[in-house]
Amino acid sequence: MGDDEEKYDGMLLGMAQQHEGGVQELVNTFFSFLRRKTDFFIGGDAGAAEKLVKETFAHHNKLAQKAHKEKQSRKEKEKKEKAERAAKLAEEEKKKKAEDGPRIQELTDEEAEKLQLELDKKKKEGEKKESGTTKEEEASEKSEKEKGSDSEGEEDEKDKGKLKPNAGNGADLPNYKWTQSLSEVDLAVPFDVKFRIKGKDVVVDIQRRSLKVGLKGHPPVIDGQLYNEVKVEESSWLIDDGKVVTVHLEKINKMEWWSRIVTTDPEINTKKVCPENSKLSDLDGETRGMVEKMMYDQRQKSMGLPTSEEQKKQDILKKFMAQHPEMDFSKAKFS
């Protein structure tokens, strides 16, 4: 029944958007149609129409309650998994710190004297080598720092002139404002008119790669190619308080932040986007994990610290070094 059930969604959604009174007005229109254009109320046995309505309501109410409970259960499960994962990570970190701690081993006087001689010998050899390579290393480090500062300057230059995101991770533009999450975008387009606008007064055209919003007989407020593709069947619009057209767009790619709505708009700096943790709980476990990893890596890079992958490599190296204390890593360089 799934596909057949959604067969008329487009047409019904269009009807719903024309009813400023919401669901109550839509239901009233539907029963008015049955009364005026069919024999629904008088064509059957006494009470048959009322029985059909009650049975249909009970059926869909049961499905709605079941879907709601499943969604709540899924959220609780994800919340529990997140807490368990955090506890596990904390335990692993605690264990790793304990393993990386200093190891004390008692030596005899003879062994201690022998070890000290070896250390002194290695120290002298190291000092000789260091005196010949210090200048080269300093020059190399200086060059690397200069390259790093150049690349940071280039990144800053690219972001120069971009808008700072508003509280909803979008932008407040002169003619409209927009906000976003990883999965959706919402726009509010106000119209300065002296009458309450209705569906017949506006033009809203949502396409997979384009959007048009405006008043009939006037230049559109928005008219252009979207930043990225949207799901038309899951996007919608409505009129709020007779003055504002609100548009909801469902992103196809739910793993990126939009820098603008249409390509002619000014861009926001997506590096300064601050998603709320509560929004992450709406994602499935796998997607949320990827998003959290991306956010963590982005923060680490902005502070000049290693990303999760780089930290993983460093941890493997530390473990290897701990297992092979006889090897000298003092001159080794790793990237």
Order of alpha helices (4+ residues) and beta strands (2+ residues): alpha-alpha-alpha-alpha-alpha-beta-beta-beta-beta-beta-beta-beta-beta-alpha-alpha-alpha
